[in-house]
Amino acid sequence: MTAKEERINTALNKAFKQSKRLEIKTKEIRWVLFSDHHRGRKDGADDFAICEKTYLAALDHYEKDGFTLCLMGDVEELWENHILQILGPYKAVMNKEKVFYDDKRLYRLWGNHDDDWRFAAQIEKHLGWLFPSIPVYEALVLDLKDEERSRELMLVHGHQGSLSSDRFAWISRIFVRLIWRNFQRLFKIPLSTPSNNVKLKSEHDQAMYRWADKEDKVLICGHTHQPVFMSYTHADKLRDEIEALEKDLKERHAELLEQELKEKRELLMTVVSAGGEPMKIQSPKPFYFNTGCCSFADGDITGIELADGEVRLVKWTGTSQERKVLGSRSLELFMD
């Protein structure tokens, strides 16, 4: 085990022990998980601005459909901005989230970019006016119950144990606010693109997966901005589908298969060009998921749904605000 993986294991174990725990029946759970909005001040350095319309459409859907909303960290971009610079530009978004709060259907976690919310005084000062006495946790553990069976799902932002985002985050924060933010604003470079540090993200995802495997728990994170479903990235899934189609083509020459193969290859190139690298874990257990983010440069957002007896990776498109299911499996898969 590398030193980095030891740090991650130690941090996740600590977060698990200190987590807020909720017991929920598998058939009754109806949650949607979003992370990594990185809301700024609606200038050239604000990665969420292009996604705001998509996110509001998604919240309308989930509010009407009775979902509990869980925001899993890096909601506000506090490395680049002061909180007072964010509240005004995103008043409409926060008011929509307040609808969930007023109905006791809102939970929040803190991430490395909004770790001010570790402190109750900061929460009360800057969020209390709209969300009175709202707690912001480092981790939530959902104890899913199904008759005599159970499974613990741990929800955490996912930065735990990394040097730049956890132990030495204060240094990263100074660099981002004083140097990177101005560079990003001038040259319109999105901070939240999944193409940044893909190798690092893949390694980090693998370390998180190995913790979930070792501890026999389902782990759902954000942080890396790379959607992962059942321990596979979306790119992995496409590669598997392409391999299956290529095998079918060898056995029977069908024009429809050739067209489908062409479309999936084109989609794979799009995903990989955006940073969707495979995790390269042999025969993984379906214990690790990643929400992706709400700050993709094309206006798309991704999230995880736990509802209707299923776990689903979903995307809401920036062009039409349409919901698409990228992957779904029964929650029965997790039960002992």
Backbone torsions as a table, in degrees:
resi	resn	phi	psi	omega
1	MET	NA	131.2	-179.4
2	THR	-74.5	165.0	177.7
3	ALA	-62.2	-37.5	179.1
4	LYS	-63.3	-43.6	-179.0
5	GLU	-67.5	-34.8	176.2
6	GLU	-63.1	-41.4	177.7
7	ARG	-61.9	-44.0	-179.5
8	ILE	-64.2	-44.0	179.4
9	ASN	-61.3	-45.2	-180.0
10	THR	-61.7	-44.6	-178.4
11	ALA	-66.8	-40.4	179.6
12	LEU	-69.0	-39.0	177.2
13	ASN	-61.6	-41.8	178.7
14	LYS	-64.6	-44.4	179.6
15	ALA	-63.1	-38.8	179.8
16	PHE	-63.4	-44.8	-178.2
17	LYS	-65.0	-31.8	-177.0
18	GLN	-97.5	7.7	-172.0
19	SER	-72.0	156.5	168.6
20	LYS	-80.2	129.6	-175.2
21	ARG	-110.9	136.9	177.7
22	LEU	-130.5	134.2	176.7
23	GLU	-100.2	124.3	-175.3
24	ILE	-137.1	137.4	175.9
25	LYS	-74.8	137.0	-176.3
26	THR	-56.4	-39.2	-177.1
27	LYS	-74.5	-15.3	-175.7
28	GLU	-103.5	-16.1	-175.5
29	ILE	-64.2	138.2	-179.8
30	ARG	-150.3	80.0	-174.2
31	TRP	-122.2	149.9	167.7
32	VAL	-126.6	136.2	-175.6
33	LEU	-115.5	123.7	175.8
34	PHE	-126.4	148.0	176.5
35	SER	-145.6	169.0	169.1
36	ASP	57.2	56.3	173.4
37	HIS	-76.2	-41.6	-177.9
38	HIS	56.5	49.1	179.0
39	ARG	-64.5	131.5	179.7
40	GLY	-117.2	-136.0	-177.0
41	ARG	-116.0	23.4	178.6
42	LYS	60.0	41.5	172.7
43	ASP	-116.1	-165.6	-176.2
44	GLY	-67.1	-13.0	179.8
45	ALA	-100.5	6.2	-175.7
46	ASP	-95.4	108.4	-176.8
47	ASP	-77.8	-18.1	-177.5
48	PHE	-84.7	-21.9	-171.9
49	ALA	-53.0	-43.0	-178.0
50	ILE	-70.9	-18.9	-177.5
51	CYS	-98.1	-5.2	-173.6
52	GLU	-57.5	-47.4	-177.8
53	LYS	-62.3	-42.0	179.2
54	THR	-63.8	-44.3	-178.3
55	TYR	-63.6	-42.8	179.1
56	LEU	-63.4	-38.5	176.7
57	ALA	-63.1	-41.1	178.3
58	ALA	-63.9	-44.6	-179.9
59	LEU	-63.3	-37.0	175.8
60	ASP	-57.7	-46.3	-179.6
61	HIS	-61.5	-49.4	-174.3
62	TYR	-72.4	-31.0	178.4
63	GLU	-67.5	-44.5	-179.7
64	LYS	-69.4	-27.5	-176.5
65	ASP	-93.7	10.3	171.8
66	GLY	76.6	25.3	-179.4
67	PHE	-82.2	149.8	165.0
68	THR	-88.3	134.1	-177.4
69	LEU	-100.5	125.7	175.9
70	CYS	-118.9	118.2	178.3
71	LEU	-98.4	118.2	-164.9
72	MET	-103.9	37.0	171.2
73	GLY	100.2	158.7	-174.5
74	ASP	55.6	38.0	178.3
75	VAL	-73.6	-49.9	174.5
76	GLU	-100.2	140.0	179.5
77	GLU	-89.5	82.6	-175.7
78	LEU	-89.0	-5.7	172.3
79	TRP	-73.3	-30.8	-177.1
80	GLU	-98.2	-27.2	-169.5
81	ASN	-134.6	158.8	168.0
82	HIS	-82.2	145.8	-175.7
83	ILE	-55.3	-34.6	-178.6
84	LEU	-66.6	-20.7	177.7
85	GLN	-79.8	-12.9	-175.3
86	ILE	-101.3	-35.8	-172.4
87	LEU	-60.2	-43.3	-179.2
88	GLY	-64.2	-54.5	-178.3
89	PRO	-59.3	-26.8	-176.0
90	TYR	-116.6	35.8	178.5
91	LYS	-62.2	-41.0	-179.0
92	ALA	-63.1	-40.4	179.5
93	VAL	-66.1	-45.2	-178.4
94	MET	-67.0	-35.5	176.6
95	ASN	-65.3	-34.7	177.7
96	LYS	-69.4	-39.3	176.5
97	GLU	-66.4	-30.1	179.4
98	LYS	-64.6	-29.5	176.5
99	VAL	-58.1	-42.0	176.6
100	PHE	-66.1	-42.8	-179.0
101	TYR	-61.0	-46.1	-178.1
102	ASP	-63.2	-26.2	179.9
103	ASP	-96.2	11.8	-179.9
104	LYS	58.5	40.9	-179.8
105	ARG	-128.2	33.6	179.8
106	LEU	-131.3	129.7	172.8
107	TYR	-127.8	147.4	179.3
108	ARG	-132.1	141.1	170.2
109	LEU	-116.3	156.8	175.3
110	TRP	-103.9	147.8	177.0
111	GLY	-117.4	-170.4	-177.8
112	ASN	-72.2	-30.8	-178.9
113	HIS	-85.2	-10.2	173.4
114	ASP	-131.9	42.3	-176.6
115	ASP	-76.6	3.4	168.8
116	ASP	-58.7	-28.3	-176.3
117	TRP	-76.2	5.6	169.9
118	ARG	-68.3	-22.5	-170.5
119	PHE	-108.7	124.8	-176.3
120	ALA	-58.8	-35.8	-178.8
121	ALA	-64.5	-39.1	178.6
122	GLN	-68.6	-39.1	178.1
123	ILE	-61.4	-49.5	-177.0
124	GLU	-64.4	-38.9	-176.8
125	LYS	-69.0	-41.5	-171.0
126	HIS	-108.7	-21.3	179.0
127	LEU	-113.3	-21.4	-173.5
128	GLY	-61.2	-28.7	-179.5
129	TRP	-64.3	-28.7	-179.7
130	LEU	-106.5	-34.5	-179.4
131	PHE	-122.7	76.4	-174.9
132	PRO	-57.0	127.7	175.2
133	SER	61.0	25.0	178.9
134	ILE	-71.3	130.5	173.9
135	PRO	-85.7	148.0	173.3
136	VAL	-123.8	117.7	-172.1
137	TYR	-98.3	159.7	167.9
138	GLU	-79.2	-37.4	-177.7
139	ALA	-149.0	147.8	171.0
140	LEU	-118.1	140.0	172.0
141	VAL	-117.4	117.9	177.2
142	LEU	-95.6	115.5	179.1
143	ASP	-92.8	94.6	-178.6
144	LEU	-74.5	130.0	-179.5
145	LYS	-117.3	135.8	178.3
146	ASP	-143.4	95.8	-175.2
147	GLU	56.6	-111.0	-178.4
148	GLU	-96.1	-1.1	-174.8
149	ARG	-105.3	160.6	178.8
150	SER	-154.4	161.3	175.6
151	ARG	-153.8	135.2	178.4
152	GLU	-92.1	126.3	174.5
153	LEU	-108.8	120.5	179.3
154	MET	-100.6	126.0	177.6
155	LEU	-108.6	125.1	-178.5
156	VAL	-152.6	154.1	-177.9
157	HIS	-60.1	-47.6	175.3
158	GLY	116.0	0.3	179.3
159	HIS	-85.1	-8.0	-171.5
160	GLN	-56.0	127.8	175.2
161	GLY	93.2	-14.1	179.8
162	SER	-82.0	141.6	-174.5
163	LEU	-64.6	-51.4	-173.5
164	SER	-72.3	-25.7	-175.3
165	SER	-104.6	-11.2	-175.8
166	ASP	-126.4	-73.8	-173.2
167	ARG	-66.9	-41.3	-179.1
168	PHE	-115.5	35.4	-177.5
169	ALA	-62.0	-29.8	-178.3
170	TRP	-63.5	-33.2	177.3
171	ILE	-69.9	-45.6	178.5
172	SER	-59.5	-39.5	-178.2
173	ARG	-63.3	-42.9	178.3
174	ILE	-62.2	-44.4	-179.9
175	PHE	-62.5	-46.3	-177.4
176	VAL	-63.4	-43.8	-175.5
177	ARG	-72.6	-42.4	-172.8
178	LEU	-87.8	-29.2	-174.3
179	ILE	-116.8	-59.9	-171.7
180	TRP	-64.3	-39.2	-176.8
181	ARG	-58.8	-44.4	180.0
182	ASN	-67.5	-38.1	177.3
183	PHE	-63.7	-43.7	-179.7
184	GLN	-65.4	-41.8	-179.1
185	ARG	-64.6	-40.4	-177.8
186	LEU	-71.3	-39.4	-173.6
187	PHE	-106.0	5.9	175.4
188	LYS	54.7	45.7	178.7
189	ILE	-98.9	117.0	-178.1
190	PRO	-70.5	127.2	177.5
191	LEU	-68.4	-28.6	-169.1
192	SER	-95.5	13.1	177.2
193	THR	-69.0	137.9	-179.8
194	PRO	-73.6	2.1	179.6
195	SER	-83.1	-8.6	179.5
196	ASN	-80.2	128.4	173.9
197	ASN	52.6	48.7	-177.3
198	VAL	-60.5	-41.7	-179.1
199	LYS	-61.4	-43.1	178.8
200	LEU	-62.9	-43.6	179.8
201	LYS	-61.9	-43.4	180.0
202	SER	-61.8	-43.2	178.3
203	GLU	-63.2	-41.0	-179.3
204	HIS	-65.8	-43.3	177.2
205	ASP	-59.2	-41.6	-179.5
206	GLN	-64.3	-38.7	178.6
207	ALA	-65.8	-39.5	178.2
208	MET	-65.5	-41.9	177.4
209	TYR	-60.0	-44.5	-177.2
210	ARG	-64.8	-33.2	175.2
211	TRP	-63.9	-46.4	-179.5
212	ALA	-61.3	-40.7	179.5
213	ASP	-64.2	-47.5	-178.5
214	LYS	-63.2	-41.7	-177.0
215	GLU	-88.1	-3.5	178.5
216	ASP	58.1	47.4	179.0
217	LYS	-131.3	154.8	172.1
218	VAL	-85.9	127.7	-177.4
219	LEU	-117.9	125.5	177.3
220	ILE	-121.2	123.4	-174.9
221	CYS	-128.1	177.5	166.4
222	GLY	-125.6	-128.7	169.9
223	HIS	75.2	-52.4	-174.1
224	THR	-80.3	-14.0	-178.4
225	HIS	68.0	11.6	-177.7
226	GLN	-111.7	109.2	-178.1
227	PRO	-60.7	131.5	177.3
228	VAL	-131.4	130.7	-179.9
229	PHE	-124.5	121.4	179.8
230	MET	53.6	43.9	175.9
231	SER	73.1	6.5	175.9
232	TYR	-117.7	138.8	171.6
233	THR	-73.7	164.2	178.1
234	HIS	-60.9	-33.8	177.9
235	ALA	-65.3	-39.9	176.6
236	ASP	-57.4	-46.9	-177.5
237	LYS	-59.8	-44.0	179.3
238	LEU	-64.2	-40.1	179.1
239	ARG	-61.9	-41.1	178.2
240	ASP	-63.5	-41.2	179.4
241	GLU	-66.5	-38.7	177.7
242	ILE	-64.2	-43.0	179.2
243	GLU	-61.1	-39.9	178.9
244	ALA	-67.1	-40.5	178.9
245	LEU	-66.1	-40.4	178.4
246	GLU	-62.1	-38.1	177.6
247	LYS	-65.1	-42.2	178.3
248	ASP	-63.8	-37.9	-178.6
249	LEU	-64.5	-33.0	178.1
250	LYS	-66.7	-30.2	-176.7
251	GLU	-89.2	-30.2	-179.7
252	ARG	-151.5	126.8	-176.6
253	HIS	-85.3	103.7	-177.6
254	ALA	-126.4	130.1	-178.5
255	GLU	-62.0	-37.8	-179.7
256	LEU	-64.2	-38.3	177.9
257	LEU	-66.1	-39.5	179.6
258	GLU	-63.3	-40.5	178.9
259	GLN	-66.7	-42.5	179.1
260	GLU	-64.4	-39.5	178.8
261	LEU	-63.0	-43.0	178.8
262	LYS	-60.5	-44.7	-178.2
263	GLU	-64.6	-40.9	-179.3
264	LYS	-69.8	-35.5	176.3
265	ARG	-63.9	-41.4	178.6
266	GLU	-64.8	-40.6	178.5
267	LEU	-66.0	-39.4	178.8
268	LEU	-61.9	-42.0	178.8
269	MET	-61.7	-37.2	178.4
270	THR	-65.6	-45.0	-179.1
271	VAL	-65.2	-46.7	-177.9
272	VAL	-66.0	-37.5	178.9
273	SER	-65.7	-22.1	176.7
274	ALA	-91.9	3.6	174.1
275	GLY	105.5	10.1	-176.2
276	GLY	-79.4	73.7	-179.3
277	GLU	-84.8	147.7	179.5
278	PRO	-69.4	154.8	179.9
279	MET	-83.6	-19.9	175.8
280	LYS	60.2	44.6	173.7
281	ILE	-106.4	125.3	-177.3
282	GLN	-75.0	126.4	176.2
283	SER	44.8	59.6	-175.8
284	PRO	-72.0	150.0	169.8
285	LYS	-75.0	152.5	-176.2
286	PRO	-81.7	54.2	-172.2
287	PHE	-106.5	-6.5	-175.8
288	TYR	-123.8	131.2	179.1
289	PHE	-133.8	150.8	174.8
290	ASN	-134.9	132.5	-175.8
291	THR	-68.7	-18.8	-169.8
292	GLY	83.1	-127.2	179.0
293	CYS	-160.7	171.9	175.5
294	CYS	-112.4	33.9	-177.7
295	SER	-145.7	36.9	175.5
296	PHE	-70.3	146.8	-172.2
297	ALA	-68.4	-15.5	178.5
298	ASP	-95.9	5.4	179.6
299	GLY	89.9	-4.4	176.6
300	ASP	-73.0	154.2	168.6
301	ILE	-133.0	151.8	176.2
302	THR	-127.9	157.4	179.4
303	GLY	-162.0	177.9	179.2
304	ILE	-117.1	131.6	173.5
305	GLU	-106.4	137.8	170.0
306	LEU	-120.3	97.2	-172.1
307	ALA	-164.0	156.0	176.1
308	ASP	56.3	32.3	179.7
309	GLY	73.8	14.9	-177.1
310	GLU	-130.5	159.1	164.8
311	VAL	-110.6	131.9	-174.2
312	ARG	-135.1	135.7	168.1
313	LEU	-93.1	122.7	-175.9
314	VAL	-124.0	153.1	173.8
315	LYS	-126.7	135.8	170.6
316	TRP	-108.0	122.7	-171.7
317	THR	-81.2	142.1	179.9
318	GLY	-72.6	-24.7	-177.4
319	THR	-77.1	-41.0	-174.6
320	SER	-126.1	0.8	-175.8
321	GLN	54.3	37.8	179.9
322	GLU	-95.3	139.2	178.6
323	ARG	-87.9	129.3	177.2
324	LYS	-126.7	135.7	177.4
325	VAL	-91.3	116.9	-179.5
326	LEU	-89.1	-20.8	178.3
327	GLY	-169.6	144.0	178.2
328	SER	-150.3	142.3	175.5
329	ARG	-147.7	156.9	179.5
330	SER	-69.6	140.5	175.0
331	LEU	-66.3	-16.0	175.7
332	GLU	-57.8	-24.7	-178.9
333	LEU	-60.2	-28.8	-175.5
334	PHE	-88.5	-18.2	-170.4
335	MET	-73.6	143.5	179.6
336	ASP	-65.4	NA	NA
